[in-house]
Amino acid sequence: MEPTTQTTVTPTAQPAQLQAIVDYMPNVSIIGSKSVLLEWTADNRIRLYEMDFNTNVATSIMFDVSPAEIKKVTGSVNMLTFHIGDKTYRTLFARMETAGVGPLGVGVALGQLKRSGISLWITKLKENGVKIEQFGWGKTFVIALIIIVVVSAVAIIFKSQNGTLFSAIL
């Protein structure tokens, strides 16, 4: 479905089943992202609205689909990407870079995710037959571990050939 632009769009008049203010990412980075409203309506439609949050008025509908119209949803720990037709819509539920580092940072990150509502969206999508491909903490940990092993191996090889790895870095 092509995005449509309207002067005023009214989010569902009936109470929505789910709503979340998320960041829409037109690219693979947060550069150029903007806050939008993701809504699962009472009549079982999923909509993504551009909003003017100063007036709480939706300015355009980015998509308006039934769960059956979604090819699949891919996701990482904090992001869901909706594949609709030949388009993808990346939605970021919680920015993890604000969490910090270490055990305290992990706790903050987990708190952000819990408050973001992403797990409710994943559950609701699955209940409605939408194919979900998740990229969770396990895969993230394995990839990070592989990167660490590769970097360490390169460092060891470099050190054994030159003997000055740490003196070059320091």
C-alpha positions as CSV (number, residue, x, y, z in Angstrom):
1,M,0.0,0.0,0.0
2,E,1.4,3.4,-1.0
3,P,1.7,6.0,1.8
4,T,-1.1,8.5,1.6
5,T,-0.9,12.2,2.8
6,Q,-3.9,13.9,4.3
7,T,-4.3,17.1,6.1
8,T,-6.0,15.5,9.1
9,V,-6.2,11.8,9.9
10,T,-8.2,10.6,12.9
11,P,-6.8,7.5,14.7
12,T,-9.5,5.0,15.4
13,A,-12.5,6.4,17.2
14,Q,-13.0,3.1,19.1
15,P,-10.5,2.2,21.8
16,A,-7.4,0.7,20.1
17,Q,-6.3,-2.8,21.0
18,L,-2.7,-1.6,21.1
19,Q,-0.9,1.7,20.6
20,A,2.8,2.5,20.7
21,I,4.8,5.6,19.9
22,V,7.8,4.3,18.1
23,D,10.6,5.7,15.9
24,Y,10.1,5.1,12.2
25,M,13.4,4.5,10.5
26,P,13.4,5.0,6.8
27,N,17.0,3.7,6.6
28,V,18.9,1.1,8.6
29,S,20.2,3.7,11.0
30,I,18.4,6.1,13.4
31,I,19.5,9.0,11.3
32,G,16.4,10.6,9.8
33,S,14.1,8.7,12.1
34,K,10.9,10.2,13.4
35,S,8.4,9.4,16.1
36,V,5.2,7.9,14.8
37,L,2.1,6.2,16.2
38,L,1.7,2.4,15.6
39,E,-1.9,1.3,16.3
40,W,-3.8,-2.0,16.3
41,T,-7.4,-0.9,15.9
42,A,-10.5,-2.4,17.4
43,D,-11.6,-3.5,13.9
44,N,-8.3,-5.5,13.6
45,R,-6.4,-3.1,11.3
46,I,-2.7,-2.2,11.9
47,R,-1.9,1.4,11.1
48,L,1.2,3.5,11.2
49,Y,0.6,7.2,11.4
50,E,2.8,10.2,11.1
51,M,1.9,12.5,13.9
52,D,2.1,16.1,14.9
53,F,2.7,15.5,18.6
54,N,2.3,19.2,19.5
55,T,-1.4,18.9,18.5
56,N,-1.8,15.1,18.8
57,V,-3.1,15.0,15.2
58,A,-2.2,12.4,12.7
59,T,-0.9,14.0,9.6
60,S,-0.7,11.0,7.3
61,I,-1.1,7.2,7.3
62,M,2.0,5.3,6.3
63,F,0.2,2.0,6.2
64,D,-3.3,0.7,7.0
65,V,-3.5,-3.1,6.7
66,S,-5.1,-6.2,8.1
67,P,-2.8,-8.8,9.7
68,A,-3.3,-11.0,6.6
69,E,-1.8,-8.3,4.4
70,I,1.5,-8.4,6.2
71,K,4.0,-10.8,4.4
72,K,6.1,-11.1,7.6
73,V,7.6,-9.1,10.5
74,T,11.3,-9.4,11.2
75,G,12.6,-8.2,14.5
76,S,15.6,-7.7,16.7
77,V,15.5,-7.1,20.5
78,N,14.0,-3.6,20.2
79,M,12.9,-3.3,16.5
80,L,10.1,-4.7,14.3
81,T,10.2,-4.4,10.6
82,F,6.9,-4.8,8.8
83,H,7.1,-6.3,5.3
84,I,4.0,-5.1,3.4
85,G,3.9,-5.6,-0.4
86,D,7.3,-4.6,-1.7
87,K,7.9,-2.1,1.1
88,T,9.5,-2.3,4.6
89,Y,8.7,-0.2,7.6
90,R,11.3,-0.3,10.4
91,T,9.9,0.6,13.8
92,L,12.2,1.1,16.8
93,F,10.5,0.5,20.2
94,A,13.3,1.5,22.5
95,R,16.7,3.1,21.8
96,M,19.2,0.9,23.4
97,E,22.1,3.4,23.2
98,T,20.6,5.4,26.1
99,A,20.9,2.4,28.4
100,G,24.6,2.7,29.3
101,V,27.1,-0.1,29.8
102,G,27.5,-2.9,32.3
103,P,25.0,-4.7,34.5
104,L,23.2,-1.5,35.3
105,G,23.0,-0.6,31.6
106,V,21.5,-4.0,30.8
107,G,18.9,-3.5,33.6
108,V,18.0,-0.1,32.1
109,A,17.8,-1.6,28.6
110,L,15.5,-4.4,29.8
111,G,13.3,-1.9,31.6
112,Q,13.0,0.2,28.4
113,L,12.0,-2.9,26.4
114,K,9.4,-3.9,29.0
115,R,7.8,-0.5,29.0
116,S,8.0,-0.3,25.1
117,G,5.3,-2.9,24.7
118,I,7.2,-4.8,21.9
119,S,6.4,-8.2,23.4
120,L,2.7,-7.4,23.4
121,W,3.0,-6.5,19.6
122,I,4.9,-9.8,18.9
123,T,2.3,-11.8,20.8
124,K,-0.6,-10.1,19.0
125,L,1.0,-10.5,15.6
126,K,1.6,-14.2,16.2
127,E,-2.0,-14.8,17.5
128,N,-3.2,-13.3,14.2
129,G,-1.1,-15.6,12.0
130,V,1.6,-13.1,11.0
131,K,4.9,-14.8,10.3
132,I,7.5,-13.5,12.8
133,E,11.3,-13.9,12.3
134,Q,13.0,-12.7,15.5
135,F,16.6,-11.9,16.0
136,G,16.9,-12.1,19.8
137,W,19.5,-11.8,22.6
138,G,20.8,-15.3,21.8
139,K,21.8,-14.5,18.2
140,T,23.0,-11.1,19.2
141,F,25.3,-12.7,21.9
142,V,26.6,-15.3,19.4
143,I,27.4,-12.6,16.8
144,A,29.1,-10.5,19.4
145,L,31.1,-13.5,20.6
146,I,32.2,-14.3,17.0
147,I,33.3,-10.7,16.4
148,I,35.3,-10.7,19.7
149,V,37.0,-14.0,18.7
150,V,37.9,-12.8,15.2
151,V,39.3,-9.5,16.5
152,S,41.2,-11.3,19.2
153,A,42.6,-13.8,16.7
154,V,43.7,-10.9,14.4
155,A,45.3,-9.2,17.4
156,I,47.2,-12.3,18.4
157,I,48.4,-12.9,14.8
158,F,49.5,-9.3,14.6
159,K,51.3,-9.4,17.9
160,S,53.1,-12.6,17.0
161,Q,54.3,-11.1,13.7
162,N,55.3,-7.7,15.0
163,G,55.6,-8.2,18.8
164,T,54.5,-4.6,19.3
165,L,50.7,-4.7,19.3
166,F,50.1,-3.1,22.7
167,S,52.9,-0.6,22.4
168,A,51.4,0.5,19.0
169,I,48.0,0.9,20.5
170,L,49.1,2.6,23.7
